[in-house]
Amino acid sequence: MGIGLRMLIAFNKPYGVLSQFTPDQPGQRTLAEFGFPKDVFPIGRLDQDSEGLLLLGNEPGLVSRLLEPSKGHPRTYHVQVEGLPEKEALQRLAAGGLDIKGHRTLPCRAQRLDPAPEFPPRDPPVRFRKSVPDCWLEMTLTEGKNRQVRRMTAAVGHPTLRLVRVRIGSLGLEGLEPGTWRELGPAERQKITGR
């Protein structure tokens, strides 16, 4: 699969992998181990301890189209949180205006998922405590500050245990196992870029 003029790749990033090609410290896992074509770079990022859909491409113009907050590009996450958020906590998440490190969040969508989504087990597994229940939320944001979802759930009293990005625009993770990737065709590109 050679590099064409334009390439856009969907990757299911596993837990513990940096969203970059070079490590910050010895021993860190990076994108370099997954055999991506030459000259692609990540468009956006997922924290090392987050999983799911990450885009890579070779078009610098895509970065501003997909990440510029004024474009309002939706990103959907499935979030396992500690405790069972009540309606009020979900409303606080959705309403926006949470103060996260000096940034006031924009409105988003936040709801409980029942039944819980099915993901392959994480390695290492999420810590389990018999005395503290947990549940899954679906959150759709149009902004992406550093560790924003984790900081938002913590701000309403429900720390994040596991975070998986499942959709960017209308493109989902379907058919991508953790650690696998594929080049997107024209119809799939349009789901993300609108063109």
N, C-alpha and C positions, 0 to 999 in steps of 0.2 A: 504494500500500500504506500505509494509515494506521495510526497507533498505536492498538492496542486497549488493553484494560486490562493485558494481559500480552504482552510481546514478547520472544522470544529469537532471536538471529541467530547463524548460523555463518558465519565469515569466514576465508578462506585468506589470512593476512597475508604479504605479500611481504617479502623481505629488505630492510633499510634503512628500514623504516617503524616509527615509534614507536607503542606501544600506548596512545596518548592523542590527544586532539583538538587540542591546542595544542603548538607546538614549544618545546623548551627553549632552542634557539638558532636564529637565522635560517637559513633554507635547509633545515631538517630536514623530511622527509616525515612526515605524520601521518595519522590515521584520517579527518581532515576531507576528504581528497580522494576518498573512495570513495562519497559519496552516501548515507550512512546516514540512516534516519529521525531526526527530531528527538527529543531526550530519551533516547536510548540511551547507555549507557556500557559500557566494557570490563569484563568479569567475569574478573578475573585479568589476566595480562599475558604477553607474549613479548618478550624483549629485542629491541632494534633489529636486531641481527645474527642473529636467529632467525626461522624461517618457520613457517607452518602454521596449524593450527586455533586460532582465537581466538573466544571467545563475547562477544557484546554483548547487553545487555538493558535493560529499564526497571524491573526489580524489585529493589530493594535487598536483599530477603530472600534472593535467589538467591546473593548474594555469600557469605554465611556458610554456606549449605548446600553450595556447591560448593568453597569454598576452606578451610574450617575443617579443620585437620589431623586432628582427632578423627573426622571423617566418613570419612576414608580414601578419598577420591574418586580413582580411578586416571586417570593421564594418560600416554599412550604417545608416545614420541619415536623417530624414526629418526635416528641420530647417525653421521655420517661422522667417523672418528677417524684420527689419524696412527698408523701402525704396525699390527701384527696382534696384538691382545690374545690372550694364552694363557688357558687355562682358569683359572689362578690369579687373573689380573686380573679376569676376569668374576665369579669367586666373591667376590672382595673387593668389587666393586661391589654384587652382589646381597645379601651378608650384612649390609650396613648397618654403622654404626659408624665410617665414614670421618669424620675431623674436617675440616669445611668451615667455615672462618672462625668457629670456636668452636661450631659446631652439629654434633652427631653424627647422621649420616644414618640413616634407617629402612631396613629391608630393602626391596629392590625386585626386579624381574625384569630380568635383563640377559642377552642372547644375541647371538651373531654372526648376521647376515643373509646367507644365501647361497642364491640369487643376491642381488645388491645391489638395493635398490628403485630404481624408475625415477621420477625427478623431472625437471621441466623444468630446463634449464640455469639456473644462478644468474647474476645480473648485479650485481656483477662475479663472474667465475668463482672457484671455490675455487682457491687456489694449488696448483700441481702440481709435485712434485719427483720426478724419475726415480729418485733413489736411496732414496726413502722410500716404502714401500708404504702404502696406506690400506685401510680396510674400513668396513663399516656395521654398527652395532649397533642392536638394538631394546631400549629401556629403558622400563619401566613403573614410575612412582613414584606414591606417594600423598601426597606433600608437594611443595612448590614454593618453596624458598628462592631468593633472588636468584642467578641464574646457576648454579644447583645442578648441572645435568647437566654443564655445561662444567667446573665445579670437580671433580666426581666423576671424570670421565674423565682430567683432568689429574693427579689424585691417584694414579691407578694407572699413570701414565706414558704415556697416550695422549690428547694434546690433541685437542679437538673442532675439526674443520674446517668442518662444516656441521651444522645442527640443525633438524629439521623435526618439529613436533608433529603427529602423525597421528590421534590419537584422544583424546577426553575421555569418560570413562565408556565406553559402547559406541557412541558416535557418532563416525564416521570422516570423513575429508576427501573421500571419494569424491564425484565430480561437481562439485567446486569447484576451478576453476583459480585460480592465484595472482591476488590482487586482486579476486576475486569473492566475493559473499555471498548468502545466502538466509535468509528467515525460516523457522524450524522449526515444523512442524505438531505436533499433540498427541502422536503416536506417537514422533516424534524427540525432543521435549522429555523424554518419559518415559525415553528411553535415557540422558539426562544427569541429570535431577533425581529420577527414581524416582516422579514424580507428574505 
